[in-house]
């Protein structure tokens, strides 16, 4: 993370810490209204063993009364005193309203007391009346006869009231994850709401939900052990979590599970609690596909089995007739597969028309009043593009590519449809190029960038995200639902604040900035390549010390997490393990396993004596992976047993292996006598098999050192000496004895390099007289001074992070936007407005980078972009590149529409493109990058002057002359 960002996070944490050492648990990003003392005229919720009564109208919705009971329990969790929950409505319970302080809860039109306060002008009901799920939290002095002060929690509808109640719960210190992640509340003797408090809010996205999917073996195994299955006891916990996160919508688990059929109490409970139910993208008319195997007859084919299918679907409509729901329309092939080749647009249009006729007849309401959704998933989108249409009152549910990249967004014409549009997104997926189900792999900036596009393009009717087993995805789930509630509250500039606020709520302000940094970092590292896609050779073991740096980064995160955990109160450590430590240690162990296997194979080929030690280390890491999962399962006396059952090692195709499979390692037999071996940075060749060795070239403005590995090829210890033939060559070790390997760091004293010097040599000699010579080449040795501020070519390349531009030029009405953390290495640069029309290079929307190249000639410029898809019909998104004043090279990033290209960009997490250029003279140059279409996100640029070496992340950023 950039130092400036770390400083900002620390400053934010310091400000929070200054406000008090206890965690402040307000809804993230919102103004806190709970105080932990009792200022004058405050409404005191709890103090000195007393608690304000919570008053609810018995005629109000059952879900409201249930949420009021949750607030009752939450106050007790925090203050140790359980408030009385009393019912008082029209003509009843008047005595309950007499006293100093009360909490009055109610829905407009359902609570006689709240309606009375609204009529009297005591509360600002206009702020929420008529809004979808609006809530008001307001203090009122002398609200009613005999009542001195009241905190009123009112809603425009039942969920509005529920959200108001859970907002109070969160503000007093109860995390939405108090049960699902074992986050304990900070205890307080006093809970109060300052006089004059008035908070009103309502969501931007109408339906905001999650999809429990791919739930075997982890979630299903856990739920079976703890609840007896995916029944109402299980779903009650899920519903409460969704509501505490201010979501309202659920696609239930469907891998062999049937929400309504498995437990007849599931549906009524969802409706009672206020959850809007749906069914997944391929389960029409409220019927789980798993029910077809139980009740269906004949083929899943409407052309051949229409009557049976209609009867099957009718059963789903009848069963859910009286429940709050969004009805999925359409049809895919059996088991979420594409329909047969013989199926066509006309048939699917007939299916939808017939389904809508069934809905109208069953519900007896005008169809525009019935929420319906058509998921344009995979091949169904192609049907739409070929001309299939559904009535305007049906929500078009656009989908991502299962890897977090939205495939299509509404056009201006489509934005006029009354049914609007939504997004089906993924944090988990089973399918090609590889399934990813194990742990969180989704950086929040990635979610922000894609859902910001969705919001700006008007896809704001329904957002649902596939969260797999739910538990490993706590952080992105909450961000997704928080952003859906109010995207405007979270501009890109606030992204670094989000995790700091989250960490403050869960663990306190003292360590919040560092916890936020750790969580952001592990998600970024996992997002570079899904853990399931890692292989021993993913990161280069020879170039840029890439594999070593990756392992070191993971180890650093684990060490920081361990240090913080040791300083946390014991009651917070289980939550810290689940939300922070486990994903760091688990993913870091897996990454180190693959790096160790790679080293083992290279060392075996070189005949190193530590080959077998590396094989043993790999086996230990494989066992450690299992031990970390067992540690998770043992938390809380086994509360989360099975939740980490998902396999993740040993993939050979998209499908997950039946069990984790230890990667192949190699062992070698060693001769008894010692034998010298030498390898150098930048290659796998080793002496004596390779007769000549050469270090990467040293440059005055380049890296500080390169290494020579001196290793034993025998069982007995090896004595060796190293000697440089030039006084300007510095060795950090010149002799030693090793039974494994010793690394010598080689550097250059540039103030002692004479003019015209081009190379030197280091000779490593063993006691038996064997000697290896390593060349130490110099490049541009006489180029000691370059202009300040330029990125300097080193190693035949100039690598630049996108945000480190020298100048940003914006076209009229446009601006550049830095998205912190959006990128494999640092951040992303994109343009606003996101929905603006295309530009030409002459419009001048460009970033400029000052660079210094040492030689003229041909170069390639590689642009690393976010793997954004062509989300608008028509031409692909474009960018352009030039060096100095040459004509810009325009690149259509969607010119290659092959599946192979798509698999590469989603696996890599980036899309990379290259343009050829001619540099006519050595010296200072200006690299220019134009964004011609909104949605292009630049992460980094690399000028390859012939020196870029194979690696996953590319060369580290080049030095910038001071």
Buried (B, 14 or more C-beta within 10 A) or exposed (E): BBEEBBEBBBEBBBEBBEEBEBBBBBBBBBEBBBBBBBEEEBBBBBBEEEBBBBBBBBBBBBBBBBBBBBBBBBBBBBBEBEBEBBBBBEEEBEEBBEBEBBBBBBBBBBBBBBBBBBEEEBBBBEBBBEBBBBBBBBBBEEBBEEBBBBBBBBBBBBBBBBBBBBBBBBBBBBBBBBBBBBBBBBEBBBBBBBBEBBBBBBBBBBBBBBBBBBBBBBBBBBBBEBBEBBBBBBBBBBBBBBBBBBBBBBBBBBBBBBBBBBBEBBBBBBBBBBBBBBBBBBBBBBBBBBBBEEBBEEEBBBBEBEEBBBEBBBBBBEBBEEBBBBBBBBBBBBEBEEBEEEBBBEBBBBBBEBBBEBBEEBBEEEBEEBBBBBBBBBEBBEBBEEEBBBBEBBBBBBBBBBBBBBBBBBBEEBBEBEBBBBBBBBBBBBBBBBBBBBBBBBBBBBBBBBBBBBBBBBBBBBBBBBBBBBBBBBBBBBBBBBBBBBBEBBEBEEBBBBBBBBBBBBBBBBBBBBBBBBBBBBBBBBBBBBBBBBEBBBBBBBBBBBBBBBBEBBBBBBEBBEEBBEEBEEEBBBBBBBBBBBBBBBBBBBBBBBBBBBBBBBBBBBBBBBBBBBBBBBBBBBEBBEEBBEBBBEBEEEBBBBBBBBBBBBBEEBEBBEEBEBBEBBEBEBEEEBBBBBBBBBBEBBBBEBEEBBBBBBBBBBBEBBBBBBBBBBBBBBBBBBBBEBEBBBBEBEBBEBBBBBEBBBBBEBEEBEEEBEBBEBBBBBEEEBBBBBBBBBBBBEBEEBEEEBBBBBBBBBBBBBBBBBEBBBBEEBEBBBBBBBBBBBBBBBBBEBBBEBBBBEBBBBBEBBBBBBEEEEBBBBBBBBBBBBBBEEEBBBBBBBBEEEEBBBBBBBEBEEEEBBBBBBBBBBBBBEBEBEBEEBBBBBBBBBBBBBBBBBBBBBBBBEBBBEBBBBBBBBBBBE
